[in-house]
Amino acid sequence: MSEILIETRDLTKIYGDGDQVRAPDGVNIQVIRGEFLAVMGPSGSRKSTLLNMLGALDRPTRGQVFINGQDLRRVRNLDRFRAKTVGFVFQMHNLIPTLNAQENVETPLMGQVAGAGKRHKRARELLELVGLADRMGHLPSQLSGGQRQRVAIARALANQPALILADEPTGNLDSQSGTDVIALLRQLNIELATTIIVVTHDPSVARQTNRVLVMRDGKVSDDHRVGHPFEEDLKEFRHSGLGRAFLARDNGALVWVKSNGVEAAMAQLLTN
């Protein structure tokens, strides 16, 4: 039986005193240990807010988050819990500019691993793992964007977390560097069985994962396993403005407005 690593129950965050905004709004999801999951959705759907609550960086207004069976509301020392359980990768990588690559990777180990020798060894092993064995002594300013993000990934792995949360990790990278970073995350997911959740606006990134969760207006509007690339393109089209223009609701059922000879199989994929 698959082991549930993350579970949310009625997860809700309320903003504002007058016209209240709920995002997320009553979200219930389960993430199996070892999954590689993408969270997509338009701007304002609060994808990053969901990620922050899963990582105990933000508290929900209502509802619960369970990680490894622990209710985060009952965790006394959230800082220690995050340090031991969750690794974070941010869009801007958030490296300390005055520290070299090895020193940046060692920062989460402070207070967690006793002895400078052990910390140095762990950092070197991780930088080798992400392909930066020859860049350990370089400052962030001496590294490319893709290399800085690799350092950030190595840092996220420092304490062998059960979960890595990556918020738009390719957002500031060129297409090739972005492809390389997602390929690295996929490799780590397979080889280390690390559970990874990636917030992204890029469908090509989502296709590299095993499962895609789509948020709209604070709710989960779609949750599916990644299939054939053609099917993923159709699903993405369905959620686009143009795709919705092709579809209308008739008594609660999706029907074609204009198909212009589109294959029945395509229509079925779009409306299922």
Number of C-alpha atoms within 10 A of each C-alpha: 3 8 10 16 19 19 21 20 15 16 25 23 24 14 11 8 7 6 7 10 14 19 24 27 23 18 20 17 15 13 20 14 18 19 20 24 26 26 23 25 23 15 12 13 21 22 26 21 19 26 20 17 20 25 23 20 13 13 20 21 14 13 17 20 24 18 20 15 11 13 13 20 14 9 12 9 9 15 11 13 14 16 19 18 16 23 25 25 23 19 17 17 23 14 22 14 12 11 16 21 31 27 21 23 28 25 17 19 22 11 10 14 15 10 11 12 9 13 22 15 12 21 25 20 17 23 23 15 14 20 15 20 15 9 18 18 13 15 19 23 12 14 15 12 19 21 20 21 28 27 30 27 27 29 28 24 24 24 19 16 17 20 28 24 23 24 22 20 27 29 15 15 18 11 11 10 18 19 16 15 22 19 15 17 24 19 14 18 18 14 9 12 16 22 23 25 24 27 26 23 18 14 14 14 21 23 19 19 22 15 19 24 19 20 24 20 17 23 21 20 12 14 15 13 13 17 12 9 12 10 14 20 15 17 18 14 14 18 18 12 9 10 14 15 13 15 19 14 11 9 7 7 10 16 17 16 12 11 13 7 6 9 9 10 8 13 15 12 13 23 14 8
